[in-house]
Amino acid sequence: YQRRVHGKQWYQRRVHGKQWYQRRVHGKQWYQRRVHGKQWYQRRVHGGQGLATNATAAFGADAVMGEIKKEFEKNRDKINTDIDAIFEFKVSNGSDSVSWSIDLKKKEIYRGSSGKAGCTFSMADKDFVALFKKEADPMQLFMEQRLQMDGDMGLAMQFQSVLEAVEGK
């Protein structure tokens, strides 16, 4: 009776379930996207064009910190700061995030978290790039809550001198 009244698709949906029905109505690609995720679907449909191969390839912070790291390694012997601290930067881009650390004790800059940072800065990727290219004022970013600071406020205030020492200025 139900099949006769509601039709064949209603009956098949009832017997086979909602996903079978949605696959039938929306097609195989919709079902594969639902099962495998959006990135898999975009790689399959668009051949991987325009997609990052890993989650961190889209960060401008990687390029900026790469340049700073090169300058730091050139001027490693000249760097003479009274601060023996670790500064950490947590940079987010949508749902992805990456950490960079400047370790003045060991005179290293590396990607990742040390877990022992004296001062941690958290911000969006575009704000990070603007800050290090000196296109944005750190105080303004802090007041607009686009730059969060965790840890020793005294170290945060000394960071500008640390950055100048790292860049060799």
Secondary structure, DSSP 8 states (H G I E B T S, - for coil): -HHHHH-HHHHHHHHH-HHHHHHHHH-HHHHHHHHH-HHHHHHHHHTTTT--SSTTTT-HHHHHHHHHHHHHHHTTTT---S---EEEEEEEETTEEEEEEEETTTTEEEES--S--SEEEEEEHHHHHHHHTT-S-HHHHHHTTSEEEEE-HHHHHHHHHHHHHHHT-
